[in-house]
Amino acid sequence: MSPPATAPRAVSVVAVHMDLGAGRRGVDMGPSAIRVAGLAGRLTRLGHDVHEAGSVSVREPEVCPVGEAHVKYLHEVLACCTELRDRTLEALRAGAVPLALGGDHSIAIGSIAAQAAFRRPRGETVGVIWVDAHADMNTPETSPSGNIHGMPLAVCLGMGAPELVAIAGGSPAVEARHVSIVGARDLDAEERRIVRASGVRVFTMSEIDERGIAACMDEALDRATDGTAGVHLSFDLDGVDPQFAPGVGTAVPGGLTYREAHLACEKVAHSGRLLGMDLVELNPVLDTNNRTAKLGVELILSAFGKTIL
């Protein structure tokens, strides 16, 4: 079991400057905006030992072949996620908690694959809480855009492009019974069918409105930690309402409030079971005075144990 949420931990931060998985440019600059917002210093002041693991970069779309229209920039995304997997594995072997700054959400293919590859030889599995306006469970056959950032959770579950699925080491990175999506409100028509058949638990915004974020997160954490080594939190900033997070790649109205987003992260910290985290889809081009980046830093701090008292 992980140490209590308040215990100092080694945190390995890697920046992933990639927007090839998205349909709009700009999220490759997200990690820089988060660093400008003071992430490392804030984590250090919280008591954690922060190790900067550098950056993963890719070629820009202007010099990359798009490739197949139903799974765009596959080879570049594959290379990026493979490098992120390897860096994340290094952090895990060193006893650190990996924190990946995106970048579009396709980077989670690499970070979660690393969790699976690290745990599997120990006979362990990993749970995932996926905070997102979208399910990200399209496949190349169902995606209306061909953008890979709409596919990463499907890949982690063993569906989609075989090259991406294989990053986890030959079997799916996670099991559906240990996965929850929190904040969903915008799913593609064919994607709904995949989600219903998958066994993944989806906490839509309608359910969160009815039951409250606390009850939904408690249930999500129960699923993610039931017989697993712990939980990987993959947080897409478009899960938060654009009123509070305007600078995101694919904004969808009606999302989590400022306090709901923080409570979701606080619940993960309080569990003491956090294994790693992604913060993705920050687009500084669309932000106002780095507002969304500052929110992203605050959410990371909440997930790593910051409390009001």
Secondary structure, DSSP 8 states (H G I E B T S, - for coil): ----TTS--EEEEEEEE--TTSSSTTGGGHHHHHHHTTHHHHHHHTT-EEEEEEEEE---GGGS----TTSTTHHHHHHHHHHHHHHHHHHHHTT-EEEEE-SSGGGHHHHHHHHHHHHGGGT---EEEEE-SS-----TTT-SS--GGGSHHHHHTT-S-HHHHGGGSSS-SS-GGGEEEEEE----HHHHHHHHHH--EEEEHHHHHHH-HHHHHHHHHHHHHTTSS-EEEEEEGGGB-TTT---BSS--SS-B-HHHHHHHHHHHHHHT-EEEEEEE-B-GGG-STTHHHHHHHHHHHHHTT----
